[in-house]
Amino acid sequence: MACLPFTSPIKFITSLLPASGLRLSTIAICPLNISANFLALTTPPISGETTNISGNFCLYISATSRGKELKLFFDNEPVVISLGMTGCFKNFQKRGYKNKHWKHGHIRFRMSDNSWFCWSDVRRFGKSISTNWNPNRGPDVFDEEKAFREHIMDNLHHRDFLKPAHTAIMNQKWFNGMGNYLRAEILGKWDKNPFQPLKKLINKPFLDHVVQQIHDSYRLGGGELYSWMNENKSHQDQAFHSWMQFYGKTQKMTDSQGRTFWYAKKWHKALKIL
């Protein structure tokens, strides 16, 4: 049950940044892992395996998210990152190759308190994109909810919304941050035929439902899935798995993009007429 990191885990990662006031003391580059583009986007550019930060060059890390993208700020210099299927950022004290996040680190930041802030990616699909958000992705549900709703309602005439709901809702142009399990839970809990054109489902109550489900997944901490392991999980983890009623638990099919979609068995006949 693999799925891309979607909007809730990306949003959650921003809360795991190093404590306010810590600055970078060392940047350790892993040449085989790191996207070269990341180095070019930093100011001043980072090069070599290890860069010691000293003098007037004192970097502080902050971040924000938009859908499936994460924007890291080094002081005021932004770098937008797509985390891929298994990418994440982790804070830890003990380094070494017994620590999987150290082992699979694209880039490792040692902070001024000697803790490490690491961009880890087992499958190495993550990449640094640019200094700005991807213009082909729609507004963010969390921080741009009004724009998110208007962007969809004002464009319902677009041919994308004539596609089956289970396919169209994965289009990042309209539903930025939508991932596989969110698709299953949103469409499953709406309890309407997920194989009919998405346009027939969309109205204000449906968008209310979409927003609520995404906020619920974030409130419950993102849970733990095959390719995104939430190591900061707590008692909320069980609540998250109880919240998931369709993903990995019901009828399944493979969509046109090769992704698994989970749906209520009663809609199986509707699938046959697609």
Disulfide bonds with the S-S distance in Angstrom:
none
